[in-house]
Amino acid sequence: MAYLNSLLTFIEGRPALAIVLNIILLIVSGMFAHLMCKFLLIKVVRKVFFASHKKDVPLEKDRRIAEKLSNFVPVLTVYYLLQFMENMPASLVTAINTMCGILFFIFLSVFFNEMLDIVNSSYLRKTKRKNHSIKGYIQIGKILIHVIAAIMILAVMSNKSPAIIISSLGAVAAVLMLVFQHTLLSLVANVQVSSNDVLQLGDWIEMPDKNLSGEVTDIALHTITIRNWDNTISRIPTKNFLTETYTNWQAMFSSGARRIMRSTNIDQHSVTFLSQEMLAPMLAIRGVSEPLSKLLDGRDPMGVADSWFIDNGLTNLTLFRHYLMAYLAERQDIVKEMYIVVRTLKPSPAGIPLEIYCFTSSTLWADYENTQSAIFEYITAVAGQFSLRLYQYPAGHDFWRLSQQHAIEKSAPPGEG
């Protein structure tokens, strides 16, 4: 006891040493409080925040919240312990109190940001709408937290009321709006995109102007991330989805059907009226008899004169169109309840476009392409049975055949050929 009294007397005679010891005491107390809370707060956090659903909450969330809360305790410990140190200079006390106030609001903003991240992850894990994102709203909340924290820090540093700081910001509001105009535009765009559900996670979108086609993987405040089908990543400003044209294919997936609208060109010179001579190879194809019988009003095809086909305007292309509609209606991968149309479009120098319009029963890309390819491969092969030729530009084989024919005619003796 005597040793302690002598030590206190020695310290009281040296003010500078007392200040240094007080500062060391504050630092040690703060570090000890931080370490104690970091390991003891996990149980408290689980009991206070997650009492109703402990088993569903992973330990990682407890640790994250406990770490953020443990930052407050050293600051509060130093602040209140400082009040009992009467021999500290007033300027140093003010400086330490200001530092404690700044750290308190910094840690407070970090804590609320962490809570918002936990809310976001919990929403994605538990919500029934797995493709709905609230990341934009979370980022808006973080911006507000940072703004409020900055105002409070300025108030602590200037030792003024936060109301005075807020009122003084009115003078620079125009400058702030100019600086944060992109953020404000993104905020409006994100609210409209999220509230109207025009764009959700997992949607397949196409933006031709940007040469983008892929799946939406992230909807943030400023940007929307798209994974293209070639596995590249693109980030587009959120406001672009209000000002630029894009296509969202999600409605197609929801409907359960995907449209085929493609045409092939028919050589116009191959289109002619039906005749008995032409009917023989056509009737050999399964499924031709029924559409032909409807066109003939139940007449026997073999008993109809050629003049009847001319008088009634029945051509090989007419029969081909009706046969293709019957063929599509019989396919299992084509939806019968939706439109099935085979029509001719406006003739062009490339021939008469014959368009197929129908819907596949599978929306998967591979299934869709297989169905579409099978239909047009069949059309290419079966068109000749209806005395129709598909149009294509002359190729190398065509010129080679013409040259061979010209060589044969040139080598033939005079009077032949």
Solvent accessible surface area in square Angstrom, and as a share of the most:
residue,aa,sasa,rsa
1,M,176,0.79
2,A,80,0.62
3,Y,170,0.65
4,L,88,0.44
5,N,75,0.39
6,S,63,0.41
7,L,73,0.36
8,L,90,0.45
9,T,94,0.55
10,F,96,0.40
11,I,31,0.16
12,E,139,0.62
13,G,59,0.56
14,R,116,0.42
15,P,96,0.60
16,A,73,0.56
17,L,64,0.32
18,A,6,0.05
19,I,38,0.19
20,V,76,0.44
21,L,71,0.36
22,N,22,0.11
23,I,59,0.30
24,I,89,0.45
25,L,88,0.44
26,L,6,0.03
27,I,98,0.50
28,V,84,0.48
29,S,24,0.16
30,G,7,0.07
31,M,118,0.53
32,F,128,0.53
33,A,13,0.10
34,H,54,0.24
35,L,94,0.47
36,M,85,0.38
37,C,24,0.14
38,K,71,0.30
39,F,147,0.61
40,L,109,0.54
41,L,32,0.16
42,I,48,0.24
43,K,169,0.71
44,V,78,0.45
45,V,1,0.00
46,R,57,0.21
47,K,146,0.62
48,V,103,0.59
49,F,78,0.33
50,F,20,0.08
51,A,57,0.44
52,S,105,0.68
53,H,66,0.30
54,K,89,0.38
55,K,200,0.85
56,D,81,0.42
57,V,9,0.05
58,P,65,0.41
59,L,118,0.58
60,E,81,0.37
61,K,14,0.06
62,D,0,0.00
63,R,98,0.36
64,R,58,0.21
65,I,1,0.00
66,A,1,0.00
67,E,49,0.22
68,K,37,0.16
69,L,43,0.21
70,S,0,0.00
71,N,33,0.17
72,F,19,0.08
73,V,45,0.26
74,P,20,0.13
75,V,11,0.06
76,L,75,0.37
77,T,43,0.25
78,V,24,0.14
79,Y,84,0.32
80,Y,130,0.50
81,L,53,0.26
82,L,3,0.02
83,Q,92,0.41
84,F,162,0.67
85,M,20,0.09
86,E,169,0.76
87,N,91,0.47
88,M,13,0.06
89,P,52,0.33
90,A,82,0.64
91,S,88,0.57
92,L,48,0.24
93,V,35,0.20
94,T,84,0.49
95,A,52,0.40
96,I,27,0.14
97,N,42,0.21
98,T,36,0.21
99,M,120,0.54
100,C,10,0.06
101,G,16,0.16
102,I,38,0.19
103,L,65,0.32
104,F,61,0.25
105,F,36,0.15
106,I,69,0.35
107,F,48,0.20
108,L,55,0.27
109,S,11,0.07
110,V,55,0.32
111,F,22,0.09
112,F,91,0.38
113,N,23,0.12
114,E,23,0.10
115,M,45,0.20
116,L,40,0.20
117,D,50,0.26
118,I,10,0.05
119,V,75,0.43
120,N,25,0.13
121,S,47,0.30
122,S,26,0.17
123,Y,64,0.24
124,L,69,0.34
125,R,113,0.41
126,K,109,0.46
127,T,22,0.13
128,K,195,0.83
129,R,110,0.40
130,K,127,0.54
131,N,51,0.26
132,H,23,0.10
133,S,11,0.07
134,I,27,0.14
135,K,65,0.27
136,G,3,0.03
137,Y,83,0.31
138,I,14,0.07
139,Q,47,0.21
140,I,31,0.16
141,G,18,0.17
142,K,49,0.21
143,I,63,0.32
144,L,104,0.52
145,I,32,0.16
146,H,94,0.42
147,V,75,0.43
148,I,105,0.53
149,A,13,0.10
150,A,49,0.38
151,I,21,0.11
152,M,52,0.23
153,I,31,0.16
154,L,88,0.44
155,A,6,0.05
156,V,41,0.24
157,M,119,0.53
158,S,51,0.33
159,N,142,0.73
160,K,114,0.48
161,S,52,0.34
162,P,45,0.29
163,A,66,0.51
164,I,94,0.48
165,I,20,0.10
166,I,98,0.50
167,S,80,0.52
168,S,64,0.42
169,L,57,0.28
170,G,51,0.50
171,A,95,0.73
172,V,64,0.37
173,A,44,0.34
174,A,76,0.59
175,V,88,0.51
176,L,71,0.35
177,M,120,0.54
178,L,122,0.61
179,V,98,0.57
180,F,104,0.43
181,Q,97,0.43
182,H,77,0.34
183,T,27,0.16
184,L,74,0.37
185,L,96,0.48
186,S,0,0.00
187,L,52,0.26
188,V,78,0.45
189,A,0,0.00
190,N,0,0.00
191,V,58,0.33
192,Q,78,0.35
193,V,1,0.00
194,S,12,0.07
195,S,72,0.47
196,N,98,0.50
197,D,58,0.30
198,V,67,0.39
199,L,4,0.02
200,Q,29,0.13
201,L,34,0.17
202,G,36,0.35
203,D,4,0.02
204,W,26,0.09
205,I,0,0.00
206,E,50,0.22
207,M,0,0.00
208,P,97,0.61
209,D,112,0.58
210,K,88,0.37
211,N,140,0.72
212,L,17,0.09
213,S,33,0.21
214,G,0,0.00
215,E,64,0.29
216,V,1,0.01
217,T,58,0.34
218,D,39,0.20
219,I,7,0.03
220,A,10,0.07
221,L,2,0.01
222,H,62,0.28
223,T,45,0.26
224,I,0,0.00
225,T,12,0.07
226,I,0,0.00
227,R,109,0.40
228,N,16,0.08
229,W,148,0.52
230,D,103,0.53
231,N,113,0.58
232,T,69,0.40
233,I,78,0.40
234,S,22,0.14
235,R,157,0.57
236,I,15,0.08
237,P,43,0.27
238,T,0,0.00
239,K,62,0.26
240,N,17,0.09
241,F,10,0.04
242,L,83,0.41
243,T,111,0.65
244,E,51,0.23
245,T,102,0.59
246,Y,47,0.18
247,T,60,0.35
248,N,45,0.23
249,W,75,0.26
250,Q,58,0.26
251,A,75,0.58
252,M,26,0.11
253,F,69,0.29
254,S,91,0.59
255,S,69,0.44
256,G,38,0.37
257,A,5,0.04
258,R,19,0.07
259,R,109,0.40
260,I,0,0.00
261,M,89,0.40
262,R,112,0.41
263,S,48,0.31
264,T,27,0.16
265,N,48,0.25
266,I,0,0.00
267,D,25,0.13
268,Q,81,0.36
269,H,165,0.74
270,S,6,0.04
271,V,42,0.24
272,T,63,0.37
273,F,85,0.36
274,L,2,0.01
275,S,24,0.16
276,Q,44,0.20
277,E,153,0.68
278,M,28,0.12
279,L,0,0.00
280,A,62,0.48
281,P,57,0.36
282,M,0,0.00
283,L,52,0.26
284,A,89,0.69
285,I,28,0.14
286,R,204,0.74
287,G,30,0.29
288,V,0,0.00
289,S,68,0.44
290,E,111,0.50
291,P,10,0.06
292,L,0,0.00
293,S,45,0.29
294,K,145,0.62
295,L,41,0.20
296,L,0,0.00
297,D,115,0.60
298,G,60,0.58
299,R,107,0.39
300,D,93,0.48
301,P,28,0.18
302,M,114,0.51
303,G,65,0.63
304,V,10,0.06
305,A,60,0.46
306,D,65,0.34
307,S,65,0.42
308,W,52,0.18
309,F,0,0.00
310,I,94,0.48
311,D,115,0.60
312,N,83,0.43
313,G,41,0.39
314,L,11,0.05
315,T,25,0.15
316,N,0,0.00
317,L,13,0.07
318,T,27,0.16
319,L,0,0.00
320,F,0,0.00
321,R,58,0.21
322,H,56,0.25
323,Y,8,0.03
324,L,1,0.00
325,M,56,0.25
326,A,33,0.26
327,Y,37,0.14
328,L,1,0.00
329,A,41,0.32
330,E,100,0.45
331,R,49,0.18
332,Q,164,0.73
333,D,40,0.21
334,I,2,0.01
335,V,26,0.15
336,K,92,0.39
337,E,153,0.69
338,M,71,0.32
339,Y,155,0.59
340,I,35,0.18
341,V,52,0.30
342,V,3,0.02
343,R,114,0.41
344,T,55,0.32
345,L,59,0.29
346,K,173,0.73
347,P,74,0.47
348,S,44,0.28
349,P,134,0.84
350,A,20,0.16
351,G,3,0.03
352,I,25,0.13
353,P,18,0.12
354,L,0,0.00
355,E,13,0.06
356,I,0,0.00
357,Y,48,0.18
358,C,0,0.00
359,F,35,0.14
360,T,2,0.01
361,S,58,0.37
362,S,33,0.21
363,T,19,0.11
364,L,117,0.58
365,W,172,0.60
366,A,59,0.46
367,D,59,0.31
368,Y,23,0.09
369,E,54,0.24
370,N,100,0.51
371,T,11,0.06
372,Q,7,0.03
373,S,45,0.29
374,A,37,0.29
375,I,1,0.00
376,F,24,0.10
377,E,115,0.52
378,Y,69,0.26
379,I,1,0.01
380,T,84,0.49
381,A,81,0.62
382,V,11,0.06
383,A,1,0.01
384,G,51,0.49
385,Q,81,0.36
386,F,0,0.00
387,S,49,0.31
388,L,5,0.02
389,R,130,0.48
390,L,53,0.26
391,Y,74,0.28
392,Q,135,0.60
393,Y,154,0.59
394,P,86,0.54
395,A,47,0.37
396,G,57,0.55
397,H,115,0.51
398,D,32,0.17
399,F,124,0.52
400,W,143,0.50
401,R,134,0.49
402,L,105,0.52
403,S,59,0.38
404,Q,82,0.36
405,Q,97,0.43
406,H,120,0.54
407,A,54,0.42
408,I,120,0.61
409,E,105,0.47
410,K,162,0.69
411,S,90,0.58
412,A,33,0.26
413,P,75,0.47
414,P,137,0.86
415,G,88,0.85
416,E,112,0.50
417,G,119,1.14
